[in-house]
Amino acid sequence: MTRTFTALSLATILALGVAGQAFAHAHLKSSAPADKSTVTGSPSELDLTFTEGLNLKFSGIKVTGPDKALVKLGDGMLMQKDTVLMVPIAEKLAAGTYTVEWHALSTDGHKTNGNYTFIVRP
């Protein structure tokens, strides 16, 4: 019985340790425009909110439009204790579906990336 208890205790500690490391990454919490949303008119900026602070030098986004061309963006900046990456959109977006590809380096050194889409209506 003691060996079983010891083995279960060790397994639990290891599982919690691995889960804790997984939660230490900067995951995308929300975005504006939101994933799979439809906006009326061209947004002036993209706001990506993460679960922890970012390193701006190694974090950023790329946006492609309905014609697969890259959208011109301004320089990003961090807000709200470095958890929000705000990137201005330097051109008016035409109607269509846009894909946002993001990459982030959290302040503790973990890298994450992902993508989402939104639709612009006139």
C-alpha positions as CSV (number, residue, x, y, z in Angstrom):
1,M,0.0,0.0,0.0
2,T,2.8,2.4,0.8
3,R,4.5,1.8,-2.6
4,T,1.2,2.5,-4.4
5,F,0.7,5.7,-2.4
6,T,4.3,6.9,-3.1
7,A,3.9,6.1,-6.8
8,L,0.6,8.0,-7.0
9,S,2.1,10.9,-5.1
10,L,5.1,11.2,-7.4
11,A,2.8,10.9,-10.5
12,T,0.6,13.7,-9.2
13,I,3.6,16.0,-8.4
14,L,5.1,15.4,-11.9
15,A,1.7,16.0,-13.6
16,L,1.3,19.3,-11.7
17,G,4.8,20.4,-12.6
18,V,4.3,19.8,-16.3
19,A,0.9,21.5,-16.2
20,G,2.4,24.5,-14.4
21,Q,5.0,24.9,-17.2
22,A,2.3,24.8,-19.8
23,F,0.4,27.6,-18.1
24,A,3.6,29.8,-18.0
25,H,3.3,30.7,-21.7
26,A,1.7,33.8,-23.1
27,H,-1.5,32.6,-24.7
28,L,-3.8,34.8,-26.7
29,K,-6.7,35.6,-24.4
30,S,-8.7,37.9,-26.7
31,S,-8.4,40.1,-29.7
32,A,-10.1,43.1,-31.3
33,P,-11.3,42.5,-33.9
34,A,-12.2,39.1,-32.4
35,D,-11.6,35.8,-34.0
36,K,-14.3,34.9,-36.5
37,S,-16.0,38.3,-36.0
38,T,-17.4,40.6,-38.6
39,V,-16.6,44.3,-38.4
40,T,-18.2,47.2,-40.3
41,G,-15.6,49.4,-41.8
42,S,-11.9,49.2,-41.6
43,P,-10.4,48.9,-38.0
44,S,-7.6,51.4,-37.2
45,E,-5.7,48.9,-35.0
46,L,-5.4,45.4,-33.8
47,D,-5.4,44.7,-30.1
48,L,-4.2,41.3,-28.9
49,T,-4.5,40.5,-25.2
50,F,-2.2,37.8,-23.8
51,T,-2.3,35.9,-20.5
52,E,1.1,37.4,-19.4
53,G,3.5,40.1,-20.3
54,L,5.4,40.1,-23.6
55,N,8.8,41.1,-24.9
56,L,8.0,43.5,-27.7
57,K,11.3,43.0,-29.5
58,F,10.4,39.4,-30.3
59,S,6.6,39.6,-30.6
60,G,4.5,40.8,-33.5
61,I,1.9,40.1,-36.1
62,K,1.4,39.7,-39.8
63,V,-1.9,40.4,-41.5
64,T,-2.9,39.1,-45.0
65,G,-6.0,40.2,-46.8
66,P,-8.5,38.5,-49.1
67,D,-6.0,38.7,-52.0
68,K,-3.3,37.1,-49.8
69,A,-1.3,40.4,-49.9
70,L,0.3,41.6,-46.7
71,V,-1.4,44.5,-45.0
72,K,0.8,47.5,-44.1
73,L,1.0,47.9,-40.3
74,G,2.6,50.5,-38.0
75,D,4.9,49.8,-35.2
76,G,3.4,47.8,-32.4
77,M,3.4,48.8,-28.8
78,L,2.7,47.1,-25.5
79,M,0.0,48.4,-23.1
80,Q,-1.7,47.2,-19.8
81,K,1.4,45.9,-18.0
82,D,2.8,44.6,-21.3
83,T,-0.1,42.1,-21.8
84,V,-1.8,43.9,-24.8
85,L,0.0,44.2,-28.1
86,M,-1.5,47.1,-30.0
87,V,-0.6,47.3,-33.7
88,P,-1.9,50.2,-35.9
89,I,-3.2,49.4,-39.4
90,A,-1.5,51.8,-41.8
91,E,-4.0,51.4,-44.6
92,K,-7.8,51.1,-45.1
93,L,-8.9,47.5,-45.3
94,A,-11.2,46.6,-48.1
95,A,-14.1,44.2,-47.6
96,G,-13.1,40.6,-47.2
97,T,-11.6,38.0,-44.8
98,Y,-8.3,38.9,-43.1
99,T,-5.9,36.5,-41.4
100,V,-3.8,37.6,-38.4
101,E,-0.7,35.5,-37.7
102,W,0.9,36.3,-34.4
103,H,4.0,35.3,-32.5
104,A,4.9,36.2,-28.9
105,L,7.7,35.9,-26.5
106,S,6.7,36.2,-22.9
107,T,8.8,38.0,-20.5
108,D,9.9,34.7,-19.0
109,G,11.2,33.5,-22.3
110,H,8.5,31.2,-23.6
111,K,7.5,31.4,-27.3
112,T,3.9,31.0,-28.6
113,N,2.2,31.6,-31.9
114,G,-1.1,31.3,-33.7
115,N,-3.5,32.8,-36.1
116,Y,-7.1,33.9,-36.4
117,T,-9.4,35.5,-38.9
118,F,-12.0,38.3,-39.1
119,I,-14.2,39.8,-41.8
120,V,-14.5,43.4,-42.9
121,R,-17.8,44.5,-44.3
122,P,-18.3,47.9,-46.0
